[in-house]
Amino acid sequence: MSERKIRVLVAKPGLDGHDRGAKVIARALRDAGMEVIYTGLRQTPEMIAAAALQEDVDAVGISILSGAHKTLCPRIVELLRQNGMDDTLVLVGGIVPGEDIPELKSKGVAEVFLPGTSTEDIVSFIRANVRNGIN
């Protein structure tokens, strides 16, 4: 019996309308054998958490370029935890000032991937850190 594939939700919160990076990451994760659910643009934290719960994902990748990362990302983590998704890996990618990264990590974000990070590094991080030995 084969193991279940890692399931990743890729989400674009807030009003940012640029989704090229999110689509590149979604394709790279899919090409690496993961199941990917892409939420589309302009999602609220509540919509993202509800989709993550409904899809029973192992990880949530948040793509954010708007500068609202210090508000939106901790809210998404909070909602996931409120829904019992304590083992769900939360990743952030996009434009995040270096000085904001420790604060995001202290609020439950597992890792922040900045522009220029290779897709192989992101795939490796997810595989190494998704719990329960999946994939």
KEKE-3310 file (N, C-alpha, C; in steps of 0.2 Angstrom, whole numbers, plus 5000, padded with zeros to 4 digits):
npx = (5004:5003:5010:5001:5000:5009:4999:4996:4991:4990:4990:4984:4983:4973:4973:4982:4986:4995:5000:5009:5021:5015:5009:5020:5026:5016:5015:5028:5028:5018:5024:5034:5027:5018:5001:4992:4982:4976:4971:4967:4966:4964:4960:4953:4959:4951:4944:4955:4959:4948:4947:4959:4956:4945:4951:4960:4974:4992:5001:5002:5005:5008:5007:5013:5014:5010:5014:5006:5009:5013:5000:4991:4997:5000:4986:4981:4988:4983:4969:4970:4976:4965:4956:4961:4972:4985:4997:4999:5010:5015:5020:5028:5029:5037:5038:5045:5052:5068:5069:5057:5055:5059:5048:5037:5040:5040:5026:5021:5024:5033:5043:5051:5051:5061:5061:5070:5073:5076:5065:5068:5073:5062:5053:5061:5061:5048:5046:5055:5049:5035:5024:5022:5028:5024:5026)
npy = (4994:5011:5026:5040:5055:5071:5084:5101:5117:5131:5148:5165:5178:5193:5209:5209:5207:5199:5184:5176:5170:5162:5153:5147:5140:5132:5123:5118:5111:5101:5095:5089:5078:5081:5084:5098:5112:5126:5142:5153:5171:5185:5180:5178:5177:5168:5161:5154:5146:5139:5132:5125:5116:5109:5103:5095:5097:5095:5105:5123:5135:5152:5165:5181:5198:5210:5217:5215:5205:5203:5205:5196:5183:5178:5178:5168:5157:5156:5154:5141:5134:5135:5127:5115:5111:5108:5102:5106:5112:5129:5140:5154:5164:5177:5194:5199:5208:5206:5208:5206:5192:5184:5187:5182:5169:5167:5167:5156:5153:5142:5143:5156:5160:5169:5180:5172:5160:5143:5132:5119:5119:5123:5112:5102:5107:5106:5092:5087:5092:5090:5082:5065:5056:5057:5055)
npz = (5000:4995:5002:5008:4998:5001:5005:5000:5003:4993:4996:4993:5002:5006:4997:4987:4970:4963:4957:4951:4956:4966:4958:4951:4962:4966:4955:4955:4967:4964:4953:4960:4966:4975:4982:4977:4981:4976:4981:4974:4971:4983:4996:5012:5029:5035:5025:5020:5031:5032:5020:5021:5032:5026:5015:5022:5023:5024:5024:5023:5011:5011:5000:4999:4995:4998:5010:5021:5029:5043:5049:5042:5041:5055:5059:5051:5055:5068:5066:5060:5071:5080:5074:5077:5069:5073:5069:5056:5044:5042:5029:5023:5008:4998:4998:5012:5024:5032:5045:5050:5050:5062:5071:5064:5064:5078:5080:5074:5061:5051:5041:5031:5014:5004:4989:4975:4982:4979:4970:4973:4986:4993:4991:4997:5011:5014:5013:5023:5034:5036:5046:5053:5044:5031:5014)
capx = (5000:5008:5009:4997:5004:5009:4994:4998:4986:4994:4985:4985:4978:4973:4971:4987:4983:5000:5000:5014:5025:5011:5008:5026:5027:5011:5017:5034:5026:5014:5029:5038:5023:5013:4994:4992:4976:4977:4964:4966:4967:4960:4957:4953:4962:4945:4943:4961:4959:4942:4950:4964:4953:4941:4955:4964:4981:4998:5005:4999:5010:5005:5011:5011:5018:5007:5016:5002:5011:5013:4994:4987:5000:4998:4979:4980:4990:4978:4963:4972:4976:4958:4953:4964:4977:4991:5003:5000:5016:5013:5025:5027:5034:5036:5042:5045:5058:5072:5068:5050:5055:5058:5042:5032:5042:5037:5019:5019:5026:5038:5049:5049:5055:5061:5063:5076:5074:5075:5059:5070:5074:5055:5051:5065:5059:5041:5046:5058:5046:5029:5024:5019:5032:5021:5030)
capy = (5000:5017:5031:5046:5061:5077:5089:5108:5122:5137:5153:5172:5182:5200:5212:5208:5203:5196:5177:5172:5166:5156:5147:5143:5136:5126:5119:5114:5106:5096:5091:5085:5073:5083:5086:5105:5115:5133:5145:5159:5178:5189:5176:5181:5172:5164:5157:5150:5141:5134:5127:5120:5111:5105:5099:5091:5098:5094:5112:5129:5140:5158:5169:5188:5203:5216:5220:5214:5198:5203:5204:5191:5177:5176:5176:5162:5152:5156:5150:5134:5130:5135:5121:5108:5109:5110:5099:5109:5117:5135:5143:5161:5166:5183:5200:5200:5211:5201:5210:5203:5185:5181:5188:5178:5162:5166:5166:5149:5151:5137:5146:5161:5159:5175:5179:5169:5154:5138:5127:5112:5120:5123:5105:5098:5109:5103:5085:5086:5095:5088:5077:5058:5052:5057:5056)
capz = (5000:4995:5007:5005:4996:5005:5003:5002:5001:4992:4997:4992:5006:5006:4991:4982:4964:4959:4959:4947:4961:4969:4953:4950:4968:4965:4949:4957:4972:4960:4949:4965:4968:4981:4979:4978:4981:4975:4983:4970:4973:4987:5001:5019:5033:5037:5019:5019:5036:5031:5014:5024:5036:5022:5011:5026:5021:5028:5024:5020:5009:5010:4996:5001:4992:5000:5016:5027:5032:5050:5051:5039:5043:5062:5059:5048:5060:5074:5064:5059:5077:5083:5071:5078:5064:5076:5065:5049:5043:5039:5026:5019:5003:4995:5000:5019:5027:5036:5053:5052:5050:5068:5073:5060:5066:5085:5080:5072:5054:5051:5037:5026:5008:5000:4982:4974:4984:4974:4972:4976:4993:4996:4991:5003:5017:5016:5014:5029:5040:5037:5052:5052:5040:5024:5008)
cpx = (5004:5005:5005:5002:5004:5004:4996:4993:4991:4989:4988:4980:4978:4971:4976:4985:4989:5001:5005:5018:5021:5010:5014:5027:5022:5013:5024:5032:5022:5019:5033:5033:5018:5006:4994:4985:4978:4971:4963:4967:4962:4956:4958:4957:4957:4944:4949:4961:4953:4944:4955:4961:4949:4945:4960:4972:4986:5002:5001:5004:5006:5010:5009:5016:5016:5009:5012:5003:5011:5005:4990:4990:4999:4991:4977:4982:4986:4972:4964:4972:4969:4954:4956:4970:4984:4998:5004:5005:5013:5020:5023:5032:5032:5040:5041:5052:5062:5070:5061:5050:5055:5052:5037:5034:5039:5030:5017:5021:5033:5044:5046:5054:5055:5062:5070:5077:5072:5069:5062:5071:5067:5053:5054:5063:5053:5042:5050:5054:5038:5029:5021:5022:5028:5026:5037)
cpy = (5006:5022:5037:5052:5067:5082:5096:5112:5128:5143:5160:5176:5190:5203:5212:5204:5200:5189:5173:5167:5160:5151:5144:5138:5130:5121:5115:5109:5100:5092:5087:5079:5075:5085:5094:5108:5123:5137:5151:5166:5180:5185:5179:5175:5166:5159:5152:5145:5136:5129:5122:5114:5106:5100:5094:5091:5097:5101:5117:5134:5147:5163:5176:5193:5210:5220:5219:5207:5198:5203:5198:5184:5174:5174:5170:5156:5151:5152:5143:5130:5130:5129:5115:5106:5111:5107:5102:5114:5123:5139:5149:5162:5173:5188:5201:5203:5206:5202:5207:5196:5182:5182:5183:5171:5161:5165:5160:5148:5147:5140:5151:5160:5166:5174:5176:5162:5148:5134:5121:5113:5120:5116:5101:5100:5106:5095:5083:5088:5093:5082:5070:5054:5052:5058:5056)
cpz = (5000:5000:5004:5003:5001:5001:5005:4999:4999:4992:4995:4996:5004:4999:4986:4976:4960:4961:4955:4951:4964:4964:4951:4956:4967:4960:4952:4962:4969:4956:4954:4968:4974:4978:4981:4977:4981:4976:4978:4974:4979:4992:5008:5023:5034:5031:5019:5024:5035:5025:5017:5028:5031:5018:5015:5024:5026:5029:5021:5018:5007:5006:4997:4998:4995:5006:5022:5030:5040:5053:5049:5041:5050:5062:5056:5052:5066:5072:5063:5066:5081:5080:5072:5073:5067:5073:5058:5049:5039:5036:5023:5014:5000:4998:5008:5021:5032:5043:5055:5053:5057:5072:5070:5063:5074:5085:5076:5064:5054:5047:5033:5021:5005:4993:4980:4977:4979:4975:4975:4984:4997:4997:4997:5010:5019:5017:5021:5035:5041:5042:5049:5047:5033:5019:5009)
residu = (MET:SER:GLU:ARG:LYS:ILE:ARG:VAL:LEU:VAL:ALA:LYS:PRO:GLY:LEU:ASP:GLY:HIS:ASP:ARG:GLY:ALA:LYS:VAL:ILE:ALA:ARG:ALA:LEU:ARG:ASP:ALA:GLY:MET:GLU:VAL:ILE:TYR:THR:GLY:LEU:ARG:GLN:THR:PRO:GLU:MET:ILE:ALA:ALA:ALA:ALA:LEU:GLN:GLU:ASP:VAL:ASP:ALA:VAL:GLY:ILE:SER:ILE:LEU:SER:GLY:ALA:HIS:LYS:THR:LEU:CYS:PRO:ARG:ILE:VAL:GLU:LEU:LEU:ARG:GLN:ASN:GLY:MET:ASP:ASP:THR:LEU:VAL:LEU:VAL:GLY:GLY:ILE:VAL:PRO:GLY:GLU:ASP:ILE:PRO:GLU:LEU:LYS:SER:LYS:GLY:VAL:ALA:GLU:VAL:PHE:LEU:PRO:GLY:THR:SER:THR:GLU:ASP:ILE:VAL:SER:PHE:ILE:ARG:ALA:ASN:VAL:ARG:ASN:GLY:ILE:ASN)
# end
